[in-house]
Amino acid sequence: MAQTPVRGTLLVVRFIAVAVALATAAAALFAVGAITIEKAHGLALIDVLTAPIAFVVYGGPPLLALGLAARAQTGAAAAIAGVLVALLAAGLGALGGTPWDAARWHTNASDAQTRLLLGTLFGAWPLTILGTALWRPANREAD
C-alpha cells in the first residue's frame, strides 16, 4: 500500500498539534515534579522510584495525542488530534498545572497534586481514549 505524501495545510496542522502536545506533556511533568518536590521538601528516594509511574500517568495523554497528530494522514484525523491536544492543554491550564501557576503549588501542594491526579484520571485519559477511538477510522479514509 503506497503512502500519499502529506501536503500543505495538513502538515502545518500536524506540526502545531505536535508542538502543543509536547509543550503540554512537558508542563504536566514539570508540574508533577515540582509539586512532589514541594510536598517532600526535597527529593526523596520514593520520588525517584515512582517517577516512571508518574511519567506514564501524567505524561501519557499528551504524548499519545502527540503520536496521533504526528501520524495523521487525513484532514479529519489531524483535526481530531488537534482538538484533543487543545482540550488537554486547556484542561492542564484549568487545573492550575501550567508553569505560571507555580506560586499556587507552593502554598498548597497537596491540593494541586490532588487536582492534577483527578483531572488526569477522570479527564485526560478518557478524552485520550475517546479521541483515539475517533481518530483510528478517520485516519484510514482517503482525503
N, C-alpha and C positions, 0 to 999 in steps of 0.2 A: 504494500500500500504506500503510495507516494505521498509525502508530506507537502502541503502547499505552503509557500513562504508567507510569513507574517508581514503584513503591509501597514503602512501609514498610521492611521488613527488607532488601530488595534495595538500596534507596537507602543505608541505613546501611552495609551490607557494601561497596558501591561506594565510599562516602566514606572508610571506613577503609583500604581497599586502595589508594586513590589517595594518601592521606596517607602511608602507609608506603612506597609506591613512590617518592614524591617525596623523602622523607627518605633512603631508600636511595640514590637517584641522587645526591643532594647529598653524602652521606657518602662515596660511592665517588669522586666527582670531587674532593672536598676531600682525600681520602687520596692520590690520584694526584698532585694538585698539590703537596701538602706534601712528599711523598716525592721528587718531581722537584726541587723547590727545595732540599731537604736534600742530595740527591746532587750537585747542581751548586754548592752553597754560594752560592746566589743565583739570580736569574732570568737566563737566557741567551736569546739570540735564537732558538736552536733550539727552546727550550721554547715560545716564543710561536708559532713556525711549526708545531709538531706538536700544539698544543693542540686544533685541530678533530678530528684523528685520535683523540686520547685521549678526547675527548668522546664520539665515536661508539663506540669500542671499550669503554670502561668505563661510560659512562652509558647506552648503548643498551639493554641488557637491562631495567634497572628502568624506563626511560622507555617502552619498548614494553609492559611489564607494566602501567604506569600507564594507557596507552591502552586496553588490554584491559579493565581494571577500569572505566574511565570509560564505555566503550561497551557494557558488558554489559547485555543486555536480558532475560536469563533467570537464574533462580537458579543453574542449572548453570554458566553462563558466568561469573557473578560468583564462584562457588566456585572454579572453575579459576583465575581471575585472582587471587583471594585466596591460594590455595595457592602459586601461582607467586611472588607478591610476598613471601610469608612465607619461601619457600625462598631467594629472592635475598637477603633481609635476613639470614637465618641464615647463609648462605654468606659474606656480607661479614663478619659477626662472627667466623666460624670462621677466616677468612683473616687476621684482625687488621687489617681495614680501617676499623674504626669510629674516630671521633674520640678516644675514650678510650684507644686503642692508640698514640697519637702518640709516647709515650715510647719505644716499641719501634721506631718508624720512625727516630728519631734515632740509635739505637745501631747499627742495621743496615739502612740504607735500600735497599741492593741486594737483600737477601733479601726485604724487604717488597714491593718492586716486582715481583720475580720471582713471588712467591706470588700477588699480585693479578692479574698478567698470565695466569699459568697457570690460576688459578681462574676468571677471566673467560672465557678462550678455551675451556677444556675443561669448565666447569661452567655458568656463567651463560648463555652463548649457546646451548648445546644444550638446556638447560632451557627457555629462552625460545622456541626453535623448536618444541619438543615441546608446550609449553603453548599456543602459538598454534595449532598443528595440532589440538589437542583443543578449543580454545575456539571456533574457527570453526563447526563443526557444532552445538556446544552452544548457540551464540548464535542460531541460526536456528530452534530448536524453540520452540514456544509453551509457556508455563508452565501 
